[in-house]
Structures are given as structure tokens and as C-alpha cells.
């Protein structure tokens, strides 16, 4: 595989209203194993994916691409349409599916879908929507706004979910039975099933990671043994799964927002990680993103960002949309926990604070150096230490901040604190002696 991020080649020009090749976003993938799987990506002026073209030609030399998908957004970052070019087929002449539901409309004040039959609760959770297979589903949430149950349009229960005190999913209950999840840190480490709530657990899967990346999966083969699969991720997530025991492999392919492109897939696998690191439900077709659910059909989350407006920044107005997935750039970004922009801009905010503090300290140091009078300089140094420590302790917070404050107070007070403490203890001892002597008729000297 070869990845290109520049605009210095045919196919991505300097067309008006785009930032192609100027922002470090991926513009082209060359698959040297099968050139029919080459891809070209184009973006609009806000960095949102605008067009993806696939196939060996991909628009070079005036030849049409095998297939083309284009995406349309409103000014608030809502994806309003997905278009597939006429006669879009893969190299084996299979039709390319639309990457999600086309022609959705939205409320301008809330960014909720207001297309006929879509419904939301007051908290902004989707309670009725269309699934990837075109069916209509209804959703319920618990008091913590976590995905609780899914029903079909006739109110037949499809799946229920239970959680720990955090947003980590502990159990699901659907047509496949009860499935229990064991967590290690922020990752699912194992899965178990049970025939009922009071029945014993049966091991089904274990996951091995290299850092945050899934390395391998061990699956119960039903005969007292296990099947080992190795995961070979690309920049976004699982791309290739190999099984040396069965001497086969599985290569999966998706369109940018998560719709399976089965015409470019080969082999079979037990993996349910269809899109980035998300686990996709075979029942609801929703992807579990830890803190909320993602719908590949809608190309966005079914719930607002749990962080709320803390996830937004006026530096990037598109982040004001609490439902959008990675700012509508699924080619260059992932959101493993469903909190992408919140984590991103909190990090940016911390970096900005560090820069401001560093500049303030430098200015203060320069001012202290300029003072010639020893006594004034000593006072200025103490003031500088106090101000710097206060700023830093407010920034880091918690126990580290408290330790910094204590250290600063010790620096200012020095031996005086010890003298005052000794004097206080001496007075308390005298009071205690007087009380004891008075009670027993003794005399204190």
C-alpha cells in the first residue's frame, strides 16, 4: 500500500473551495496488490470528505473511475446527502452500495434529524431511527443516557444492554443469548456467554492487544479447543485477519463512513469490528463506541457528545455539532471512545495554558533580573515563585497541585512554621497538664 498526502499529481487539482493536498489529509491510496482497489479522496474548504473515487483508473488520463461517492453537508456539519455516480461498480462488476442514508434533513437549532419518522428524547438521544438494513428501530436509554434497549418498529425487543458504574458495557441480551464482557483498562479483554442470568458463564473469546491496537483473538471452537486469529490493522483499524490454523485470511473493506463494501472483501472471520475499533451489533447494526453509539447508516452518532459543549471550540465551529463523527473526516481521524473533539480540544486548551504560563514566567523573570536593589529583588523573587506555583497548581489540580502549594508555603515561611508548631504544642501540653493536675489535686511546675 502506498499513501499520498500531496496534490502534485493528476486527479487532485487546485479546484476552488477545497483544501486538497494542503492540510496533511490523505488524498490517495495505491493498492499494489490489486490496483482495482485504489482510492482518491477530496475534501471541501472545511476539511470534510467531499468525494471518494475507487478503481484502477480513479479518474486518471480522462478515464472515469470505477465508482464514485460524493457527500453533501449543510453549514452546521450535518450530512444531508450521499450520492453514488451512475454505473458505479467494482472490478468484478458488483454494484457499489450507498455509504449511508441519503436525503436527510435536520433542525438548525439542535442538529437533530427531522426527516419523517425520526424521533429524539429531550436529552437529544435518538429514540426512533432507520438502521443500516433499512428497517426502523426504537431505542431506550437509562438514567445516565446510556443505550439501554432496542426494539423493532412493532415494539418487539431486539437487544438490551447493561453497564458498570462507568460507560463500559457489561452485558448484552439478544437473540444470540446473554453475552458478558470483561474489561481491562479501556479495552474488552474477554467475552463469556450464559444460558440464563443465574447460569454459569462459558468462555467464548479473549483479546490480546499491543498498546491500544488489537493484536489477536482467541475464540472457542465449540470442540474444547480454540481458534486463533491475528489482526493486521491499517491506519484506521482492522483491515486484514489471518488464521494460520485454517490457512486462510479475511480482508474486510468499508466505505468511508462504515458501510461494508462486500465486493472488495474476501474470506470469512468471526470479528465484529467492522469499522475502526468499534464492535458492531449483528442485531441493531449500531457500533458500540463506549460512551455512545455510532450509526454507519446515518454517518454520525445517535447521541450528543456526553461532554457537552466542553467538546466544542470556536476555533473549529464544526465541533459545535454534537452528533458529527470526527468532523466528517472519517479518512484521517478515528474516535475510539466517542469523545474525540472533547479530548482533542481539552488537550489543545492545556497546551495553550502551558504556553501562557511559560510566557508569563519569562516576563516576570526578566523583570526580576532588571531589579538592582537586593531587598526588592528578594521580594520580587518570592512573588514570582508564589504566582508561578499558584498558576501551575491550578492547571494541574488534584494532589500534585496541593503538594506544590504546600512546598511554596514552606519556602515562604521556612523555619517559622516549625517554631510556631513547637510553640503551639508546648501550649497544648501545658493546658493538658493543668487539666490533669486539677482533676487529681496535683500541682504542675
Secondary structure, DSSP 8 states (H G I E B T S, - for coil): -EEE--S-STT----TTB-TTTSS---EEE-SS-GGG-EEEEEBTTS-EEEEEESSSTTGGG---SEEEEEEE-TTS-EEEEEE-TT-B-TTS-B---SS--S--B-TTT--B-STT-EE-TTS-EEEEE-TTS-EEEEEE-TTS-EEEEEETT--EEEEEEE-SSS-EEEEEETTEEEEEEEETTEEEEEEEESSTTS--EEEEEEEEETTEEEEEEEE-SSS-EEEEEEEE-SSSEEEEEETTTTEEEE--B-TTS-B-GGG-BS-------BTTBEE-TTT--EE-SSSEEETTTTEESS--TTGGGG-BTTBGGGG-SSBSGGG-TTT---TTS-HHHHHHHHHHHHHHHHHHHHHHHHHHHHHHH---HHHHHHHHHHHHHHHHHHHHHHH-HHHHHHHHHHHHHHHHTHHHHHHHHHHHHHHHHHHHHHHHHHHT----
